[in-house]
Amino acid sequence: MSSNPPSGMIATDMRFHTEYLTFHTQSHRQYINITSEVEKALGKSGMILVSAMHITAGVWVNDAEDGLIADIDEWLEKLAPYRENYRHHRTGEANGDSHLKSLLVHHQVIVPVTDGKLDFGPWQQVYYAEFDGQRPKRVIIKVMGE
């Protein structure tokens, strides 16, 4: 079996790097700009995956503006308000709304990396969204590239 790439393809030495962030938020819901932590894990080029490792948290890319963060929080609370009658609460948990909020913002993002920098558009930042906090939670950062 040949180790040469198929015709028309360029051989690259793909490398992977993994880091974990741990958060213990002071409030039940909290939004944390984690762009600087993500940047610290970068290589020269490739892609970087940032993923919440819990089903009541999320990760997104958007503008780092306090008014927008407040608008997002308000919007999420309207779409998935806290209430006592979620079926999930019959299991002994009281975080049904946190699971729904996580679905709305997703649990991971992939960002391209070019010349050792996150290849963002204007104003874009990476946020960790906690919907059931006040206990340790983790985020994985997986760098894929050269």
C-alpha positions as CSV (number, residue, x, y, z in Angstrom):
1,M,0.0,0.0,0.0
2,S,1.4,3.4,-1.1
3,S,1.7,6.3,1.4
4,N,1.7,8.8,-1.5
5,P,-1.4,11.1,-1.7
6,P,-3.8,10.5,-4.6
7,S,-3.2,12.5,-7.8
8,G,-4.0,16.2,-7.4
9,M,-3.8,16.1,-3.6
10,I,-1.1,17.6,-1.4
11,A,0.5,15.6,1.4
12,T,0.3,17.4,4.8
13,D,1.4,16.4,8.2
14,M,-1.9,16.8,10.1
15,R,-1.5,17.4,13.9
16,F,-4.0,17.5,16.7
17,H,-3.8,19.3,20.0
18,T,-6.3,19.1,22.8
19,E,-6.9,21.5,25.8
20,Y,-9.7,21.6,28.4
21,L,-11.1,24.7,30.1
22,T,-13.1,24.3,33.4
23,F,-15.7,26.8,34.5
24,H,-17.4,27.0,37.9
25,T,-19.8,29.9,37.3
26,Q,-21.1,32.0,40.2
27,S,-24.6,32.2,38.7
28,H,-27.1,29.8,37.2
29,R,-26.8,31.4,33.8
30,Q,-23.7,33.1,32.6
31,Y,-22.0,34.0,29.3
32,I,-18.2,34.0,29.2
33,N,-16.1,35.3,26.3
34,I,-13.4,32.6,25.9
35,T,-11.8,33.9,22.7
36,S,-8.4,34.6,24.4
37,E,-8.3,31.0,25.8
38,V,-9.1,29.6,22.4
39,E,-6.4,31.7,20.8
40,K,-3.8,30.3,23.2
41,A,-4.3,26.8,21.8
42,L,-3.8,27.8,18.1
43,G,-1.3,26.3,15.7
44,K,-0.3,27.9,12.4
45,S,-3.3,26.9,10.3
46,G,-6.2,24.5,10.2
47,M,-9.4,24.4,12.2
48,I,-10.2,24.7,15.9
49,L,-13.2,23.0,17.5
50,V,-14.6,24.4,20.7
51,S,-17.2,22.2,22.3
52,A,-19.1,22.3,25.6
53,M,-18.9,18.9,27.3
54,H,-22.2,19.3,29.1
55,I,-25.8,19.1,27.9
56,T,-26.9,22.2,29.7
57,A,-24.2,24.5,28.2
58,G,-23.3,25.8,24.8
59,V,-20.7,27.6,22.6
60,W,-21.3,30.2,20.0
61,V,-19.6,32.8,17.8
62,N,-21.1,36.3,17.8
63,D,-20.5,40.0,18.7
64,A,-18.8,40.7,22.1
65,E,-21.3,43.5,23.0
66,D,-23.0,43.6,26.4
67,G,-26.3,44.8,25.0
68,L,-26.4,41.9,22.6
69,I,-25.5,39.4,25.3
70,A,-28.4,40.7,27.4
71,D,-30.7,40.5,24.4
72,I,-29.6,36.8,23.8
73,D,-30.3,36.0,27.4
74,E,-33.8,37.6,27.3
75,W,-34.6,35.8,23.9
76,L,-33.5,32.4,25.3
77,E,-35.6,32.9,28.4
78,K,-38.6,33.7,26.3
79,L,-38.1,30.6,24.1
80,A,-37.2,28.3,26.9
81,P,-38.5,29.8,30.2
82,Y,-37.9,28.2,33.6
83,R,-41.1,26.5,34.7
84,E,-41.8,23.7,37.2
85,N,-43.8,21.4,34.9
86,Y,-41.2,20.2,32.5
87,R,-41.4,16.4,32.2
88,H,-37.7,16.2,32.7
89,H,-38.2,17.5,36.3
90,R,-39.9,14.2,37.1
91,T,-36.4,12.6,37.1
92,G,-35.4,14.8,40.1
93,E,-33.7,17.4,38.0
94,A,-35.0,21.0,37.8
95,N,-33.1,22.1,34.7
96,G,-35.4,21.3,31.8
97,D,-35.1,24.9,30.5
98,S,-31.3,24.6,30.6
99,H,-31.4,21.6,28.2
100,L,-33.7,23.5,25.8
101,K,-31.5,26.7,25.9
102,S,-28.5,24.5,25.0
103,L,-30.2,23.2,22.0
104,L,-31.0,26.7,20.8
105,V,-27.3,27.9,20.9
106,H,-25.7,24.5,20.0
107,H,-22.9,22.9,21.9
108,Q,-19.9,23.5,19.6
109,V,-18.4,25.7,16.9
110,I,-15.6,25.2,14.4
111,V,-13.4,28.2,13.5
112,P,-10.9,28.3,10.7
113,V,-7.3,29.2,11.6
114,T,-5.1,31.1,9.1
115,D,-1.5,32.3,9.8
116,G,-1.8,31.4,13.5
117,K,-4.9,33.5,14.1
118,L,-8.6,32.8,14.4
119,D,-10.0,33.7,10.9
120,F,-13.0,35.7,12.1
121,G,-15.1,38.3,10.5
122,P,-15.4,41.7,12.1
123,W,-16.5,41.7,15.8
124,Q,-16.7,37.9,16.1
125,Q,-15.8,36.3,19.4
126,V,-16.2,32.8,21.0
127,Y,-18.6,32.5,23.9
128,Y,-19.2,29.8,26.5
129,A,-22.9,29.8,27.6
130,E,-23.7,28.3,30.9
131,F,-27.4,27.5,31.6
132,D,-27.1,25.3,34.7
133,G,-24.1,26.6,36.6
134,Q,-22.6,26.8,40.0
135,R,-20.7,23.6,39.6
136,P,-17.6,22.6,37.6
137,K,-18.2,22.2,33.8
138,R,-15.7,21.7,31.0
139,V,-15.1,22.8,27.4
140,I,-12.8,21.0,25.0
141,I,-10.6,22.8,22.5
142,K,-9.4,20.6,19.7
143,V,-6.9,22.1,17.3
144,M,-6.6,20.3,13.9
145,G,-3.9,21.5,11.5
146,E,-0.3,21.7,10.4
